[in-house]
Amino acid sequence: MKNLVKSVVSSEFNAEIEIGGVPEDLTIAFGGEIRSNHLIIEGTNRLDIAIAPFHVIEDEQFRLFVLSIKGIKRTLDLLKRAYEFYSSILGKKTAKYTVIETPENYGGQAGKGYALVSGSSLRRKIPANLYHELAHLWNPRVTPETHLSRFFDEAFANYLTALAIREIHGEEAFNSFIENLRRNYEAVLKRFPEAEKLKPSEWGKLGFWELSYTKGALILHDLHQKVGEDFYEILRGIVNSSIIDFHRFKAIVEEVSGLVIDI
Ligand SMILES: [Zn+2]
């Protein structure tokens, strides 16, 4: 099996790519539009092209490129349920959504309207990685400096994953996901005890963006518990902002719930 996954990191761009020499038994997987060997994607910040013996499954706005169809119907159902759940709390996204199965250990990645997820993650009892990558579809626009903290993409994606798990798999699964975040955060603290005192707005410039996956999501969990139902209005306020930074986030939290946070 030949496989190619490339990525380019820069600001947003449009791309048209012509792929040649693909053996007949292999299929091109791509997050954008595919017109035989001609690939088109707009407003992306990365390019991922995979060429492998993919099975292509299309259902509603979902398109899956998978290396085996085994267990994939369940994955598709869970993907739809997570999509419905995120849409119900954050607003619908009409765009197509593509999932590309990767070999193990490639790591999950989210691009514009698509995700790369490993086969085992796709078929897990609770496909948290899939829920996480899907949540990135609702990423707000952030200032470049704010982006360094990864708070508004990774912390939110992980906490939205927790909420999707609660919705689809129940309270117990939610609690164990949160507990796992706590354990992972404690493991990070063992390596970097100084991280405990830092605010999310300081993570970016100090290179502690990794905390967004654990502590960041736990901060959101905490906020959710404090403000209750208002949390969903805060989420919508963020998603619908033209641009987000920590000041704007604080202002939204205060406007919606009256709570003053130090973040
Ligand atoms: Zn992510």
Residues whose N, C-alpha, C, O or C-beta is under 5 A from the ligand:
A	BS01	ZN	E154 A157
